[in-house]
Amino acid sequence: MRRFLITGGSGLVGGHVAQKAVRIGEVFATMHAHSFEMDDVQTLCMDLSNPDQIREQIRTLRPDAILHTAAWTDVDACESDPNLTDRINRQASVIIAEEAACLNCRFLALSSDMVFDGRKGRYKETDVANPPNVYGHSKLNAEHDIRVVCPRAIIVRLALVYGNPITGGRTFSQAIEEKLRKGESVILFEDQYRTPILVQNTADLLLELIQSDFTGLLHLGGPDRVNRMEFGRVLARAKGLPEDKLIPTSMSMLDLKVRRPLDASMDVSKARHILKTPLISIHEGIKSI
């Protein structure tokens, strides 16, 4: 495996994957609206709404492995434009999967914990998905279609990612810390549970997966099931910032236009079993930021 193509190199996860992948091969990373530069990474523009451009670039590069991290992740915006959401999150993913199958190269696609309705929590790979919004439906539909055209694909349902970006993107942990340093209040949900994962840890795990023999579906998140308020407290203590600026609330108290799952936490025991890279706790992860 010598040549890696990383879609979404200008995003949070893709940027970290690209930075780490240069240690093991030749790296090409895509961008669209947001340009970036990185040592030893060759960048190219890829519009996920343009099928011909996607096919042409993959056929020209002929990568040994494709890590598809790009997506339209703005949940509210996705809800207002289901057709564009489908084109970017499902149709583009299927085209990339088809090209990967034709080239017989390794293919990994990111999905999301948002494919679950949040009624249960601690979801396993075998649990039935029931997306609560357009974004979640686009990711679940992509999963199904990718399996059809590229049976040996790796599909990773990724939990909420925290940490600092290299090339772009913004995380909730970054927003919390910035507000607390300014002395501003931060309103956080006490009733929304996730299994947050550090972005650097995510990149290491994805690169281990793409170099392994694993195929199929995998849940990837941290070992801790926490609500956003609990996460905020851990971050504030680790950074020596005021906890009294953290204001608890519930999802029902806010006028959210798009439904989100209350408990999208995932069971990551399968990942722990098959991967050598450890899943880092939020206490370790926040200290490393």
Secondary structure, 3 states (H helix, E strand, C coil): CCEEEEECCCCHHHHHHHHHHCCCCEEEEEECCCCCCCCCEEEEECCCCCHHHHHHHHHHHCCCEEEECCCCCCHHHHHHCHHHHHHHHHHHHHHHHHHHHHHCCEEEEEEEHHHCCCCCCCECCCCCCCCCCHHHHHHHHHHHHHHHHCCCCEEEEECCEECCCCCCCCCHHHHHHHHHHCCCCEEEECCCEECCEEHHHHHHHHHHHHCCCCCEEEEECCCCCEEHHHHHHHHHHHHCCCHHHEEEECHHHCCCCCCCCCECCECCHHHHHHCCCCCCCHHHHHHHC
